Amino acid sequence: MSTWETIVTIVGLAAITVLTRSFFLIPDREVPIPAWLREGLRYAPLAAMVAVVVPELVLVQGELIGTWRDARLFGAAAGGLWFWWRRGMLGTIVAGTATMLLLRFGLGW
């Protein structure tokens, strides 16, 4: 791409971003949302998290993992158990990461 094409692309993307994000700031009052949509939006963050995390856990180079000896699986299980037990986000991250690192560096998985 030439310099001008790059500049036009950046300015265009910035304009689209400002326009789409400003729709929430333009109305003077709250826009009514149907109850079914409001209920569905409660699960959007969880769905987004699952869509990002699950492929990282079960795929290697775009294919399903072929062995149970994968530190990511045990790290995810340890993090899930910690969250179920204590309901703390920091402990969940520490438990999952510590388990994964111990298996990777300790056992060479």
C-alpha positions, 0 to 999 in steps of 0.5 A: 500500500502507498502512504496515502492509501495507508493514511486513508485507511487509518482515517476511515477506520477511526471514523467508523470506530467513532461513529459506531461507538457514538451511537450510545452517546447520541440519544437523550434518554435510554433506548428501550431494549426488549427483555429477551435481548437484555437477558441474552446480553447478560451472557455475552461476556461469558460467550466471548470468553469461551470463544477465545479460551476454549480453542486455545485449550484444545487446539494445537496448530489448528488441530485437536490435541492428541494427548491428555499430557497437555499442561494447558488442560490441567492448568484450566482444570486447576483454575476452574476448581479454584474458582469453584472453591473460592470464587476469586479471580486472582487465585484462579489465575495463579492456580491455573498458571502455577499448575501449567508452569509446574507441569511444563517445567517440572515434567517437561510437558 
